[in-house]
Amino acid sequence: MTAHQIESLFIGLAAILVLSRVLGAGARRIGQPPVVGEILAGLLVGPTLFGGAVADFLFPADIRPLLTALAHLGLALFMFVIGYELDLALLRGKERIAASVSLCSVLLPFGLGVLLALYLSRSHPTDNRTGFLLFLGAAMSVTAFPVLARILADSGLGRTRVGGIALASAAIDDIVAWSLLAAVITVSGGGAQWTTLLAPVYLAVMFLLVRPGLRRLFDERRGRGQITADQLIVVLGGLMLSCWATEWLGVHFVFGAFLFGVVMPRTTSERLRAQVVDRFEYLSRLLLLPAFFVVAGLQVDLSRTGLRSLGELALILLAAISGKFLGAYAASRLNGVPPLQSTVLATLMNTRGLTEIVILAIGLQLGVLTPDLYALMVVMALITTAMTGPLLHLLRRRAGGSQALGAYADRTPDAPIDAAAGALGTAVPPRGDADVLQPGVK
């Protein structure tokens, strides 16, 4: 690296820190999750404004590969945390309704996405039409588990029955959506076919060898409840190797990071688990993920958006929002959830956040999405995330508070009425700025 490149890199990183923090705080001030402001920061420094002059000044072409490398590292750490926080214990007592809500809110938008892709393929041709159809369907099906958790906490719905169902449904949604995306990447030719056939071997190694090894590593009888540097090095090294393995298999390194988080032991104490998450999340949350937003934003150019593009954006929003809403609402009503609470669930399942940006970046990297369509899909992700808070506010006013909005009584097997039912209506006080770096706040 030349001295000029080093100087440009440090200036660019400083700009990323300031922009992401300022716009993230601004989003929080107006009742939005910080990720909305951070995504917007990425868009503002891209070519949409001033013909890309801001991007060329802050992020010259010769340092962008370095920013991309940092963004990929942040993405790996983010996906690891997502996998580690995916707690299937959330399903306990909610298996039937959570599975119904999740599957319906995946299958309906997936189908609408495929139908929309048939229309969009005429104006956005790609080399792999089948991959394009399947990818757009998968992209429509996403619910962002971390952003959803933050919205639930800030809205006071975190410990209500509806909030629990939403989190459980989003957990299943994560598994289904990422499995769909893995299949789509394989169909799209993301790698050599013979290596993809070794995926079952990789899964067997992860669950039969790596998982028991990690369980022994974190056996609290060998420690004092504190994470050691050696343990963190083992986890970080294993994470990097898992990312390498899935990239070599021809899937994508994000799946390796996600699965490594999934196989992390859940039998450790919450204290140990929080220590692992915090240590991996601080650097990623402060710098590496904002770098990812900038890299993603540098590829979004809305300055040439015309009437045709606006019409396509309207269709994308219609398919994305209606598919999620109708699927989740119908499944909730069929399971005996009252109309108001079903509306809350459907609204929550429409949250896409950073998870959607990750998937869209993969599609652009594979050549499945054209740059113009990628830009429109990023706008869709921003809008569907930003609309959740205001809609919940309106519903809360109608219901008379978070407790009434999130609690209900029924006689279904998934929701037995007992003495603990009242506790499920207890609201969680909104978290302040000091909690921004805690798990589940992306």
C-alpha positions as CSV (number, residue, x, y, z in Angstrom):
1,M,0.0,0.0,0.0
2,T,1.2,3.5,-0.8
3,A,1.2,6.3,1.8
4,H,-1.7,7.9,-0.1
5,Q,-3.8,4.7,0.1
6,I,-3.1,4.5,3.9
7,E,-4.2,8.1,4.4
8,S,-7.3,7.6,2.3
9,L,-8.2,4.4,4.2
10,F,-8.0,6.1,7.6
11,I,-10.0,9.1,6.4
12,G,-12.6,6.8,4.9
13,L,-12.9,4.8,8.1
14,A,-13.2,7.9,10.2
15,A,-16.0,9.1,7.9
16,I,-17.8,5.8,8.2
17,L,-17.7,6.0,12.0
18,V,-19.1,9.5,12.1
19,L,-21.8,9.0,9.5
20,S,-23.1,5.7,10.9
21,R,-23.1,7.0,14.5
22,V,-24.8,10.3,13.6
23,L,-27.5,8.9,11.3
24,G,-28.0,5.9,13.6
25,A,-28.6,8.2,16.5
26,G,-30.9,10.3,14.4
27,A,-32.9,7.3,13.4
28,R,-33.3,6.3,17.1
29,R,-34.4,9.8,18.0
30,I,-37.4,9.4,15.6
31,G,-38.3,6.0,16.9
32,Q,-36.5,3.9,14.2
33,P,-33.9,1.2,14.8
34,P,-30.4,2.5,14.3
35,V,-29.9,0.2,11.3
36,V,-32.3,2.4,9.3
37,G,-30.0,5.4,9.7
38,E,-26.9,3.3,9.0
39,I,-28.4,2.0,5.7
40,L,-29.3,5.5,4.8
41,A,-25.7,6.6,5.5
42,G,-24.5,4.0,3.0
43,L,-26.9,5.3,0.4
44,L,-26.0,9.0,1.0
45,V,-22.3,8.4,0.3
46,G,-23.0,6.4,-2.9
47,P,-23.4,7.7,-6.4
48,T,-27.0,8.8,-5.9
49,L,-26.0,12.3,-4.7
50,F,-23.7,14.7,-6.5
51,G,-22.8,12.2,-9.2
52,G,-20.7,10.1,-6.8
53,A,-18.4,13.0,-5.9
54,V,-18.7,12.3,-2.1
55,A,-17.9,8.7,-2.6
56,D,-14.9,9.5,-4.9
57,F,-13.5,11.9,-2.3
58,L,-14.0,9.7,0.8
59,F,-13.6,6.3,-0.7
60,P,-11.2,6.4,-3.8
61,A,-11.3,3.4,-6.1
62,D,-7.9,2.1,-4.9
63,I,-9.1,1.6,-1.3
64,R,-12.5,0.1,-2.0
65,P,-11.2,-3.5,-2.2
66,L,-9.8,-2.9,1.4
67,L,-13.2,-1.6,2.5
68,T,-14.8,-4.7,0.9
69,A,-12.5,-7.0,2.8
70,L,-13.4,-5.3,6.1
71,A,-17.1,-5.5,5.2
72,H,-16.8,-9.2,4.6
73,L,-15.2,-9.7,7.9
74,G,-17.9,-7.7,9.6
75,L,-20.5,-9.8,7.8
76,A,-19.0,-13.0,9.0
77,L,-19.0,-11.8,12.6
78,F,-22.6,-10.5,12.2
79,M,-23.8,-13.9,10.8
80,F,-22.1,-15.7,13.6
81,V,-23.9,-13.7,16.2
82,I,-27.2,-14.3,14.4
83,G,-26.6,-18.0,14.4
84,Y,-25.6,-17.9,18.1
85,E,-28.6,-15.9,19.1
86,L,-31.0,-18.2,17.2
87,D,-32.5,-20.0,20.2
88,L,-35.0,-22.7,19.3
89,A,-36.1,-22.7,23.0
90,L,-38.2,-19.7,21.9
91,L,-40.5,-22.2,20.2
92,R,-41.4,-24.0,23.5
93,G,-45.2,-23.8,23.9
94,K,-45.6,-21.9,20.5
95,E,-44.5,-24.6,18.0
96,R,-47.7,-24.9,16.0
97,I,-48.6,-21.2,15.7
98,A,-44.9,-20.1,15.2
99,A,-44.5,-22.7,12.4
100,S,-47.7,-21.7,10.8
101,V,-46.9,-18.0,10.9
102,S,-43.4,-18.5,9.7
103,L,-44.2,-20.8,6.8
104,C,-47.1,-18.8,5.5
105,S,-45.1,-15.6,5.7
106,V,-42.3,-17.3,3.7
107,L,-44.3,-19.2,1.1
108,L,-46.7,-16.5,0.1
109,P,-44.1,-13.8,-0.5
110,F,-41.8,-16.4,-2.2
111,G,-44.6,-17.2,-4.6
112,L,-45.4,-13.5,-5.3
113,G,-41.7,-12.8,-5.7
114,V,-41.4,-15.5,-8.3
115,L,-44.4,-14.1,-10.2
116,L,-42.9,-10.6,-10.0
117,A,-39.6,-11.9,-11.3
118,L,-41.3,-13.3,-14.4
119,Y,-42.4,-9.8,-15.2
120,L,-39.1,-8.1,-14.2
121,S,-37.0,-10.5,-16.1
122,R,-38.0,-8.8,-19.3
123,S,-36.5,-5.5,-18.3
124,H,-33.7,-6.9,-16.1
125,P,-32.3,-9.9,-18.1
126,T,-29.7,-12.2,-16.4
127,D,-27.7,-15.2,-17.6
128,N,-29.5,-17.5,-15.2
129,R,-33.3,-16.9,-15.4
130,T,-34.2,-19.8,-13.1
131,G,-31.8,-18.5,-10.5
132,F,-33.2,-15.0,-10.8
133,L,-36.8,-16.2,-10.3
134,L,-35.9,-18.2,-7.2
135,F,-33.6,-15.6,-5.8
136,L,-36.2,-12.8,-6.0
137,G,-38.7,-15.1,-4.3
138,A,-36.2,-15.8,-1.5
139,A,-35.4,-12.1,-1.1
140,M,-39.1,-11.3,-0.6
141,S,-39.4,-13.9,2.2
142,V,-36.9,-12.5,4.7
143,T,-37.6,-11.3,8.2
144,A,-34.7,-9.7,10.1
145,F,-34.6,-11.4,13.5
146,P,-32.1,-8.9,15.2
147,V,-34.0,-5.8,14.1
148,L,-37.3,-7.5,15.1
149,A,-35.9,-8.2,18.6
150,R,-34.9,-4.5,19.0
151,I,-38.3,-3.2,17.8
152,L,-40.0,-5.5,20.3
153,A,-37.9,-4.3,23.2
154,D,-38.3,-0.6,22.2
155,S,-42.1,-0.9,21.7
156,G,-42.7,-2.7,25.0
157,L,-43.9,-5.9,23.3
158,G,-40.8,-7.9,24.2
159,R,-42.5,-10.0,27.0
160,T,-46.0,-10.1,25.6
161,R,-47.5,-13.3,24.1
162,V,-47.5,-11.7,20.6
163,G,-43.9,-10.7,21.0
164,G,-42.9,-14.2,21.9
165,I,-44.7,-15.6,18.9
166,A,-43.1,-13.1,16.6
167,L,-39.6,-14.0,17.9
168,A,-40.3,-17.7,17.6
169,S,-41.7,-17.2,14.1
170,A,-38.7,-15.1,13.0
171,A,-36.4,-17.8,14.3
172,I,-38.0,-20.4,12.0
173,D,-38.1,-17.8,9.2
174,D,-34.4,-17.4,9.5
175,I,-33.8,-21.1,9.1
176,V,-36.2,-21.5,6.1
177,A,-35.0,-18.3,4.4
178,W,-31.3,-19.1,4.6
179,S,-32.0,-22.7,3.5
180,L,-33.9,-21.4,0.5
181,L,-31.0,-19.0,-0.3
182,A,-28.5,-21.8,-0.1
183,A,-30.5,-23.8,-2.6
184,V,-30.8,-20.7,-4.9
185,I,-27.1,-20.1,-4.8
186,T,-26.5,-23.7,-5.8
187,V,-28.9,-23.4,-8.7
188,S,-27.4,-20.1,-9.7
189,G,-24.1,-21.7,-10.1
190,G,-22.3,-20.0,-7.2
191,G,-19.6,-22.6,-7.3
192,A,-18.4,-25.9,-8.7
193,Q,-21.1,-28.6,-8.6
194,W,-18.9,-31.4,-7.4
195,T,-17.8,-29.5,-4.3
196,T,-21.4,-28.7,-3.4
197,L,-22.0,-32.4,-3.2
198,L,-19.7,-32.4,-0.2
199,A,-22.1,-30.2,1.8
200,P,-23.5,-33.1,3.8
201,V,-20.0,-34.0,4.9
202,Y,-19.4,-30.5,6.1
203,L,-22.7,-30.6,8.0
204,A,-21.8,-33.9,9.7
205,V,-18.4,-32.5,10.8
206,M,-20.1,-29.4,12.2
207,F,-22.7,-31.2,14.2
208,L,-20.9,-34.4,15.1
209,L,-17.4,-33.1,15.8
210,V,-17.3,-29.4,16.1
211,R,-20.4,-29.0,18.3
212,P,-19.2,-31.5,21.0
213,G,-15.7,-30.0,20.9
214,L,-17.1,-26.5,21.5
215,R,-19.3,-27.9,24.3
216,R,-16.2,-29.3,26.0
217,L,-14.3,-26.0,25.4
218,F,-17.0,-24.0,27.2
219,D,-17.6,-26.6,30.0
220,E,-18.0,-24.3,33.0
221,R,-16.5,-26.9,35.3
222,R,-13.1,-26.1,33.8
223,G,-13.4,-22.3,34.2
224,R,-14.7,-19.6,36.5
225,G,-17.5,-18.4,34.3
226,Q,-15.2,-16.0,32.4
227,I,-14.2,-16.3,28.8
228,T,-10.5,-16.7,28.2
229,A,-8.4,-15.4,25.3
230,D,-7.6,-19.0,24.3
231,Q,-11.3,-19.8,24.1
232,L,-12.0,-16.8,21.9
233,I,-9.1,-17.6,19.6
234,V,-10.5,-21.1,19.1
235,V,-13.9,-19.8,18.3
236,L,-12.6,-17.1,16.0
237,G,-10.3,-19.5,14.2
238,G,-13.1,-22.0,13.9
239,L,-15.4,-19.3,12.5
240,M,-12.9,-18.4,9.8
241,L,-12.4,-22.0,8.8
242,S,-16.1,-22.6,8.6
243,C,-16.4,-19.5,6.4
244,W,-13.6,-20.9,4.2
245,A,-15.3,-24.3,4.0
246,T,-18.7,-23.0,2.8
247,E,-17.0,-20.6,0.3
248,W,-15.0,-23.5,-1.1
249,L,-18.1,-25.7,-1.3
250,G,-19.6,-23.0,-3.6
251,V,-22.3,-21.8,-1.3
252,H,-21.2,-18.6,0.4
253,F,-19.1,-17.8,3.4
254,V,-22.1,-16.2,5.3
255,F,-23.6,-19.7,5.7
256,G,-20.4,-21.0,7.3
257,A,-20.5,-18.1,9.8
258,F,-24.2,-18.6,10.5
259,L,-23.9,-22.4,11.0
260,F,-20.9,-22.0,13.3
261,G,-23.0,-19.7,15.4
262,V,-25.8,-22.3,15.4
263,V,-23.5,-25.2,16.6
264,M,-22.2,-23.1,19.5
265,P,-23.2,-24.7,22.8
266,R,-26.4,-23.5,24.4
267,T,-25.8,-25.3,27.7
268,T,-23.4,-22.6,28.9
269,S,-24.6,-19.9,31.2
270,E,-26.2,-16.7,29.9
271,R,-23.2,-14.9,31.3
272,L,-20.7,-16.8,29.2
273,R,-22.9,-16.5,26.1
274,A,-23.2,-12.8,26.5
275,Q,-19.4,-12.5,26.9
276,V,-18.8,-14.3,23.6
277,V,-21.5,-12.2,21.8
278,D,-20.2,-8.9,23.2
279,R,-16.6,-9.5,22.3
280,F,-17.5,-10.5,18.7
281,E,-20.0,-7.7,18.3
282,Y,-18.3,-4.6,19.5
283,L,-15.8,-4.1,16.7
284,S,-18.3,-5.5,14.1
285,R,-21.1,-3.2,15.3
286,L,-19.0,0.0,15.5
287,L,-16.9,-0.2,12.4
288,L,-17.1,-3.4,10.3
289,L,-20.8,-3.4,9.6
290,P,-21.0,0.3,8.9
291,A,-18.2,-0.4,6.3
292,F,-20.5,-3.1,4.8
293,F,-23.3,-0.5,4.6
294,V,-21.0,1.9,2.7
295,V,-19.8,-0.8,0.3
296,A,-23.5,-1.8,-0.3
297,G,-24.4,1.9,-0.8
298,L,-21.6,2.6,-3.2
299,Q,-23.4,0.2,-5.6
300,V,-26.8,1.9,-5.4
301,D,-27.4,4.7,-7.9
302,L,-30.9,6.1,-7.7
303,S,-30.1,9.3,-9.7
304,R,-31.3,7.8,-12.9
305,T,-34.5,6.4,-11.5
306,G,-37.4,7.2,-13.9
307,L,-41.1,6.5,-14.0
308,R,-40.5,2.9,-15.1
309,S,-38.2,2.3,-12.2
310,L,-40.7,3.9,-9.8
311,G,-43.4,1.6,-11.2
312,E,-41.2,-1.4,-10.6
313,L,-40.4,-0.2,-7.1
314,A,-44.2,0.0,-6.4
315,L,-44.7,-3.6,-7.6
316,I,-41.7,-4.8,-5.5
317,L,-43.2,-3.1,-2.4
318,L,-46.6,-4.5,-3.1
319,A,-45.4,-8.0,-3.4
320,A,-43.0,-7.8,-0.4
321,I,-45.4,-6.1,2.0
322,S,-48.7,-7.9,1.0
323,G,-47.0,-11.3,0.8
324,K,-45.6,-11.1,4.3
325,F,-48.7,-9.4,5.8
326,L,-51.3,-11.6,4.3
327,G,-49.4,-14.8,5.0
328,A,-48.7,-14.0,8.7
329,Y,-52.2,-12.6,9.2
330,A,-54.0,-15.6,7.8
331,A,-51.9,-18.0,9.7
332,S,-52.4,-16.1,13.0
333,R,-56.2,-16.0,12.5
334,L,-56.4,-19.7,11.7
335,N,-54.6,-20.3,15.0
336,G,-57.1,-18.3,17.0
337,V,-55.2,-15.1,17.4
338,P,-57.5,-12.0,17.5
339,P,-57.6,-9.6,14.6
340,L,-55.7,-6.8,16.3
341,Q,-52.9,-9.1,17.5
342,S,-52.8,-10.8,14.1
343,T,-52.2,-7.4,12.6
344,V,-49.3,-6.8,15.0
345,L,-47.7,-10.1,14.0
346,A,-48.1,-9.4,10.3
347,T,-46.6,-6.0,10.8
348,L,-43.6,-7.4,12.7
349,M,-42.9,-10.1,10.2
350,N,-42.5,-7.4,7.5
351,T,-39.3,-6.2,9.1
352,R,-36.3,-6.9,6.9
353,G,-33.4,-4.8,8.0
354,L,-29.7,-5.7,7.6
355,T,-30.6,-9.4,6.8
356,E,-32.2,-8.3,3.5
357,I,-29.2,-6.1,2.6
358,V,-26.9,-9.1,3.1
359,I,-29.0,-11.3,0.8
360,L,-29.2,-8.6,-1.8
361,A,-25.5,-8.1,-1.8
362,I,-25.0,-11.8,-2.4
363,G,-27.4,-11.6,-5.3
364,L,-25.5,-8.7,-6.8
365,Q,-22.2,-10.5,-6.3
366,L,-23.4,-13.6,-8.1
367,G,-24.8,-11.6,-11.0
368,V,-28.4,-12.7,-10.3
369,L,-29.5,-9.1,-9.7
370,T,-28.7,-6.3,-12.0
371,P,-27.4,-3.0,-10.4
372,D,-30.7,-1.2,-11.2
373,L,-32.8,-3.9,-9.6
374,Y,-30.4,-4.2,-6.7
375,A,-30.9,-0.5,-6.0
376,L,-34.7,-0.8,-6.0
377,M,-34.6,-3.8,-3.7
378,V,-32.4,-1.9,-1.2
379,V,-35.0,0.8,-1.1
380,M,-37.6,-1.8,-0.4
381,A,-35.6,-3.1,2.5
382,L,-35.3,0.4,3.9
383,I,-39.0,1.2,3.6
384,T,-40.2,-2.1,5.0
385,T,-38.0,-1.8,8.0
386,A,-38.8,1.9,8.6
387,M,-42.6,1.4,8.4
388,T,-42.8,-1.1,11.3
389,G,-42.3,1.4,14.1
390,P,-44.9,3.9,13.0
391,L,-47.5,1.2,12.3
392,L,-46.9,-0.4,15.7
393,H,-47.4,3.1,17.3
394,L,-50.8,3.5,15.6
395,L,-51.9,0.0,16.6
396,R,-50.7,0.6,20.2
397,R,-52.8,3.8,20.4
398,R,-55.8,1.9,19.1
399,A,-55.3,-0.9,21.7
400,G,-54.6,1.4,24.6
401,G,-51.0,0.4,25.4
402,S,-48.4,-2.3,24.7
403,Q,-49.8,-4.7,27.3
404,A,-53.3,-4.8,25.6
405,L,-51.7,-4.9,22.2
406,G,-49.5,-7.9,22.8
407,A,-51.5,-10.0,25.3
408,Y,-54.6,-12.1,24.6
409,A,-56.3,-15.2,26.0
410,D,-57.3,-18.3,24.1
411,R,-57.7,-22.0,24.5
412,T,-55.3,-23.3,21.9
413,P,-52.8,-26.0,22.9
414,D,-49.9,-23.7,22.0
415,A,-51.1,-21.0,24.5
416,P,-52.4,-22.6,27.7
417,I,-54.0,-20.2,30.1
418,D,-52.3,-20.3,33.5
419,A,-51.0,-18.1,36.3
420,A,-48.1,-17.0,34.2
421,A,-50.3,-15.6,31.4
422,G,-50.4,-12.2,33.1
423,A,-46.7,-12.0,33.2
424,L,-46.6,-12.3,29.4
425,G,-48.3,-8.9,29.2
426,T,-45.6,-7.1,31.1
427,A,-44.0,-4.5,29.0
428,V,-40.2,-4.1,28.6
429,P,-39.0,-0.5,29.1
430,P,-37.3,0.9,26.0
431,R,-33.5,0.5,26.0
432,G,-31.4,3.6,25.9
433,D,-28.2,4.5,24.0
434,A,-26.1,2.4,26.4
435,D,-27.8,-0.7,25.1
436,V,-27.1,-0.1,21.4
437,L,-24.2,-2.6,21.5
438,Q,-26.1,-5.4,23.3
439,P,-27.2,-8.6,21.4
440,G,-30.1,-8.3,19.1
441,V,-29.9,-4.6,18.3
442,K,-28.6,-4.6,14.7
